[in-house]
């Protein structure tokens, strides 16, 4: 078992709210400087920068996780992570069918750039990504599970798009084994207030700028023998599901 420092919620320049400097190379370069071992790319309602992210991560010795910050029909944000790039891209195609397609206004919201491993722009998402999808919170866990992934409410300690600010409680159904905090100092407060003692939690940056990525702090101990990046991803997903 080894200790892995992580950040499981980072946006690239594909998210319109993400800075244009948040290219896959720059994110992983900063993550390396911060001493992180596992990093998830979680753009709004898309995984299309994950292929480049995976290729670059190998150069930095960082374990990449393909993910998405899904916006539910209730306008709640949920982090969705997958044990393989292929599964994430399949999920991406399924979510795309359930998105509300309104053309992005670049002058107002910014670019939505798809990059290759050399940070060349190879495309741009035409439709505004952060809009609520037609996927309800009730359907998120089962939908993600069908693609060998795990889902959990994002930044429940924030007002904007947070589970608590919208619902006022952590629901029994749908079942989530885990939740995310932006500020780890609030963990005891939220666990006690909402009765979350039986759930695991992660602390992630929700970085939209390179300077948002934090020095190594939060970590998870994972079984990783015989070592491979795919095994670590699998063990991470299992841990988030409460299976380890």
C-alpha positions in Angstrom: 0.0 0.0 0.0 1.3 3.4 -0.9 0.3 7.0 -0.4 -1.0 8.9 -3.4 -1.4 12.7 -3.4 -4.3 13.7 -5.6 -6.4 16.4 -7.2 -9.6 14.9 -8.7 -11.2 18.0 -10.0 -9.4 20.2 -12.6 -10.7 22.1 -15.6 -8.8 22.6 -18.8 -9.2 25.3 -21.5 -12.1 23.2 -22.9 -14.3 24.5 -20.1 -15.2 28.1 -21.0 -14.7 29.2 -17.4 -11.2 27.6 -17.5 -8.3 29.8 -18.3 -6.8 29.5 -21.8 -3.5 28.7 -20.1 -5.0 25.6 -18.6 -3.8 23.4 -21.4 -3.2 19.7 -20.7 0.6 20.2 -20.7 0.5 23.2 -18.4 -1.9 21.5 -16.0 0.3 18.4 -15.7 3.5 20.5 -15.5 2.0 22.4 -12.5 0.7 19.2 -10.9 4.2 17.8 -11.1 5.6 20.9 -9.5 3.0 20.6 -6.7 4.0 17.0 -6.1 0.7 15.3 -7.1 0.6 11.7 -8.1 -3.0 11.3 -9.4 -4.8 14.0 -11.3 -8.3 13.9 -12.9 -9.3 16.1 -15.7 -13.0 17.1 -15.2 -14.3 19.6 -17.7 -17.9 20.6 -17.8 -20.0 17.9 -19.5 -17.2 16.6 -21.7 -14.1 14.4 -21.7 -12.7 15.5 -25.0 -9.4 16.8 -23.7 -8.7 13.5 -21.8 -6.9 11.7 -24.6 -4.2 14.4 -24.8 -4.1 14.5 -21.0 -3.4 10.8 -20.8 -0.5 11.0 -23.3 1.1 13.9 -21.5 0.7 12.4 -18.0 3.0 9.5 -18.8 5.9 12.0 -19.4 5.4 13.5 -16.0 5.0 10.2 -14.1 1.5 11.2 -13.1 -1.4 8.9 -13.1 -4.2 10.5 -15.2 -7.9 9.9 -14.5 -10.4 10.7 -17.2 -13.5 12.4 -15.8 -16.2 15.0 -16.1 -18.0 17.5 -14.0 -21.6 16.7 -15.0 -24.3 19.3 -14.5 -27.6 17.6 -13.7 -31.0 18.7 -14.7 -31.4 20.2 -11.2 -28.2 22.3 -11.9 -26.2 20.3 -9.4 -22.5 19.5 -10.2 -21.4 15.9 -9.9 -17.8 14.6 -10.4 -17.8 11.5 -12.6 -14.5 9.4 -12.8 -13.7 6.3 -14.8 -11.2 3.5 -14.6 -10.2 3.9 -18.3 -10.0 6.5 -20.9 -12.1 4.4 -23.3 -15.0 4.2 -20.8 -14.9 7.9 -20.2 -15.1 8.6 -23.9 -18.1 6.3 -24.2 -19.7 8.1 -21.3 -18.9 11.4 -23.1 -20.8 10.3 -26.2 -23.8 9.3 -24.0 -23.9 12.6 -22.2 -23.6 14.5 -25.5 -27.0 13.1 -26.5 -28.5 14.6 -23.3 -27.0 18.1 -23.5 -29.0 21.2 -24.3 -27.3 22.6 -27.4 -27.0 26.4 -27.3 -24.2 28.0 -29.2 -21.3 29.3 -27.1 -20.7 33.1 -27.1 -16.9 33.2 -27.1 -16.8 37.0 -26.4 -18.9 36.5 -23.2 -17.9 33.0 -22.0 -14.5 32.3 -23.6 -13.1 29.6 -25.8 -13.8 25.9 -25.5 -10.6 24.4 -27.0 -9.9 20.8 -27.7 -6.1 20.2 -27.6 -3.6 17.5 -28.7 -0.7 16.3 -26.7 1.5 19.2 -28.0 -1.1 21.8 -26.9 -2.2 22.5 -30.4 -5.8 23.5 -30.8 -7.4 20.7 -32.9 -11.0 21.8 -32.5 -13.5 23.9 -30.5 -16.7 22.8 -28.9 -19.4 24.8 -30.6 -22.1 24.6 -27.9 -21.9 26.1 -24.4 -20.8 23.3 -22.2 -21.8 24.1 -18.6 -25.5 24.2 -19.2 -27.7 21.7 -17.2 -28.2 18.4 -19.0 -31.3 16.3 -19.3 -29.8 13.9 -16.7 -31.4 14.0 -13.3 -29.4 13.5 -10.1 -31.4 10.4 -9.5 -30.0 8.8 -12.6 -26.4 9.8 -12.3 -25.0 6.9 -10.1 -26.4 4.1 -12.2 -25.5 5.8 -15.5 -21.9 6.3 -14.4 -21.7 2.8 -13.0 -22.7 1.4 -16.4 -19.4 2.8 -17.7 -17.3 1.4 -14.9 -17.1 4.7 -13.1 -18.0 6.4 -9.9 -19.9 9.6 -9.3 -20.3 11.9 -6.3 -21.5 15.4 -5.5 -19.0 18.2 -6.2 -17.9 20.9 -3.8 -20.9 20.4 -1.4 -19.4 23.3 0.7 -20.0 25.9 -2.0 -23.2 27.8 -2.9 -22.9 27.6 -6.7 -24.2 24.3 -8.0 -23.6 22.6 -4.7 -25.8 19.7 -3.5 -26.5 21.3 -0.1 -27.3 24.8 -1.4 -29.8 23.4 -3.9 -31.4 20.5 -1.9 -30.6 21.5 1.6 -29.7 17.9 2.5 -27.6 14.9 1.4 -30.3 12.6 0.0 -30.5 8.9 0.9 -31.4 8.2 -2.7 -29.7 8.2 -5.1 -26.9 6.7 -3.1 -23.5 8.3 -3.2 -20.7 6.6 -1.3 -18.5 9.7 -1.4 -18.6 13.5 -1.6 -16.2 16.3 -2.5 -15.2 19.3 -0.4 -13.4 22.4 -1.7 -12.2 23.3 1.7 -11.0 20.4 3.7 -11.2 22.4 7.0 -15.0 22.1 6.7 -15.0 18.3 6.8 -16.0 17.8 10.5 -18.6 20.5 10.2 -20.3 19.0 7.2 -20.0 15.4 8.4 -21.7 16.3 11.7 -24.3 18.7 10.3 -25.5 16.4 7.5 -24.9 12.9 9.1 -22.2 11.8 6.6 -20.1 9.6 9.0 -20.6 6.6 6.8 -19.3 8.3 3.6 -15.9 8.9 2.3 -14.8 12.4 1.1 -12.2 13.9 -1.1 -10.7 17.4 -1.1 -10.1 18.8 -4.6 -9.3 22.2 -6.0 -11.9 22.6 -8.8 -9.0 24.5 -10.5 -9.9 26.8 -13.4 -6.5 28.5 -13.3 -3.0 27.0 -12.9 -2.5 28.9 -9.7 -5.6 27.1 -8.3 -3.8 23.8 -8.3 -2.6 23.2 -4.7 0.6 21.7 -3.3 0.3 18.1 -2.2 -2.0 17.9 0.8 -4.9 15.4 0.3 -3.9 11.8 -0.1 -5.3 8.3 -0.3 -3.5 5.0 0.6 -4.0 2.5 -2.2 -2.9 -1.1 -2.8 -0.8 -1.0 -6.0 1.0 -4.3 -6.4 1.9 -5.5 -9.0 2.2 -1.8 -9.9 0.6 -0.3 -13.0 -1.2 3.0 -13.6 -4.3 1.1 -14.7 -4.3 -0.8 -11.4 -4.0 2.4 -9.4 -6.9 3.9 -11.3 -9.0 0.8 -10.6 -8.1 0.9 -6.9 -8.9 4.6 -6.7 -12.4 4.0 -8.2 -12.9 1.1 -5.8 -11.9 3.3 -2.8 -14.3 6.1 -3.9 -17.1 3.5 -4.1 -16.3 2.4 -0.6 -15.1 -1.1 -1.7 -11.6 -0.8 -0.1 
